[in-house]
Amino acid sequence: MPKLLPTSLVGSYAQPEWLIDRAKLAARFPPRVRARELWRVAPEWLAEAQDDATLIAIRDQERAGLDIVTDGEMRRESYSNRFATALEGVDVDNPGTALDRSGHPNPVPRVTGKVRRKHPVEVRDVQFLRANTDRSVKMTVPGPFTMSQQAQNDFYENEAEMAMDYAAAVNAEIRDLFAAGADIVQIDEPYMQARPEKARQYGLAALERALDGVTGATAVHICFGYAAIIHVRPTGYSFLPELAGSPVQQVSIETAQSKLDCSVLETLPGKTIILGVLDLSDKAVEAPETVAARIRRALPHVPAERLVVAPDCGLKYLPREIAFAKMKAMVDGAAIVRKELGAS
C-alpha cells in the first residue's frame, strides 16, 4: 500500500559553495543562456565535482527522510537553461533578449531554426540518481511553454508554433528519462502562472504534446517564482483550474508563502497535489507543527491519499544547512499529520 503523505523536493537543492558562486548566482536573474562563470571548478573537473555534489544532495534527502528523491539539480545553473541550450535551432553564442517574469530584460537563447532535441540531455543524470538511491526518484525538465517565453523567436511565424516544437523535444526527453529509470518526471511550467492568457492560448496544447504517449507518472510545477528573486506574492493562482483536463497526473503548487486559499484545489479533481508547505522567503526553519498546520489546510479540499508534501519551490537559493533543516521539518510535519490520520 502506498505511503500516505509522501515527501519530496520540488526539484532543486542547495548547491555547495565550493561548486558554484552562490553570491553571484543570487545577485542576478536565473540564467536562461549558459553562465559558466558561476562554476568554481575548472571545466575539466566540473562533471566529477557535479557528481560529488549530487551524491551529497541525495544523501541529505535520505538523511532527512524524504520518500521521493531528486538529483538536486546540482548540474544546472538554472532549472531551464541546461536543457534549453542543448537543443538544435538555438543560437547560444549570440543570445537574444526577453522579459523575465519580473518585467526585466534578460539574455535568452535566440531561436534561429527549427527547435529539435539533438540528443538526450538528462538521461545520465537520472541514471546516476537511480544508481545511488533505492528510493523513488523524480527528474525535472523545463516545460515547452516556459522555454518559449524564455527565448527570442527569430525563426517561427508565431510563439505557438515554436512552443509545439519545444514540446516535441520535451516529449522525447521524458520518454528517455522513464526508460532510464525515473519513477516520476516533472515538467516545470512557472510561466503558465506568469502569463496565463498565452498559457490558455497555446501553453496547454504544448503541455499535452509534451505528454503525448507518455505512460509514466508525470507532474507539472507551477509557481510564483523563486522567493529569493520574486518578493511579492499574489494570494492566488491566475492559472490552475485549466490543468484539470490535462493528461498530467500531479500538480505541484505553492501554498506556504502565499497563504493560498486551498479551496482552489477542488478545481483539480483526480489530480495528485504536490503541496508546497515550506516558505522559502524566510530563512527561519519552520517548526514541524507549522508544517503540519499547512498540510491540514488542504485536507478539507483534497483527500490525504492524493497529497505529496513538498517545499513551495526549489531550495536552490537557501544556504545548505537551512535547506536541510527545513526539509527535515517538512518530513516531521508530515509524520504528525500521518499519525493523526491513523497511518504509519
Stockholm file with secondary structure:
# STOCKHOLM 1.0

chainA/1-344         MPKLLPTSLVGSYAQPEWLIDRAKLAARFPPRVRARELWRVAPEWLAEAQDDATLIAIRDQERAGLDIVTDGEMRRESYSNRFATALEGVDVDNPGTALDRSGHPNPVPRVTGKVRRKHPVEVRDVQFLRANTDRSVKMTVPGPFTMSQQAQNDFYENEAEMAMDYAAAVNAEIRDLFAAGADIVQIDEPYMQARPEKARQYGLAALERALDGVTGATAVHICFGYAAIIHVRPTGYSFLPELAGSPVQQVSIETAQSKLDCSVLETLPGKTIILGVLDLSDKAVEAPETVAARIRRALPHVPAERLVVAPDCGLKYLPREIAFAKMKAMVDGAAIVRKELGAS
#=GR chainA/1-344 SS CCCSSCBBCSSBCCCCTTTBCHHHHHTSCCCSSCCGGGBCSCHHHHHHHHHHHHHHHHHHHHHHTCSEECCBTTTCSSTTHHHHTTEEEEEEEEEEEEECTTSCEEEEEEEEEEEEECSCSSHHHHHHHHHTCSSEEEEEEECHHHHHHTSEESSSSSHHHHHHHHHHHHHHHHHHHHHTTCSEEEEECTHHHHSHHHIIIIIHHHHHHHTTTCCSEEEEECCSCCTTTCCCCCSSCSSCGGGGGSSCSEEEEECTTTTCCGGGGGGSTTCEEEEECCCTTCCSCCCHHHHHHHHHHHTTTSCGGGEEEECSSCCTTSCHHHHHHHHHHHHHHHHHHHHHTTCC
#=GC SS_cons         CCCSSCBBCSSBCCCCTTTBCHHHHHTSCCCSSCCGGGBCSCHHHHHHHHHHHHHHHHHHHHHHTCSEECCBTTTCSSTTHHHHTTEEEEEEEEEEEEECTTSCEEEEEEEEEEEEECSCSSHHHHHHHHHTCSSEEEEEEECHHHHHHTSEESSSSSHHHHHHHHHHHHHHHHHHHHHTTCSEEEEECTHHHHSHHHIIIIIHHHHHHHTTTCCSEEEEECCSCCTTTCCCCCSSCSSCGGGGGSSCSEEEEECTTTTCCGGGGGGSTTCEEEEECCCTTCCSCCCHHHHHHHHHHHTTTSCGGGEEEECSSCCTTSCHHHHHHHHHHHHHHHHHHHHHTTCC
//
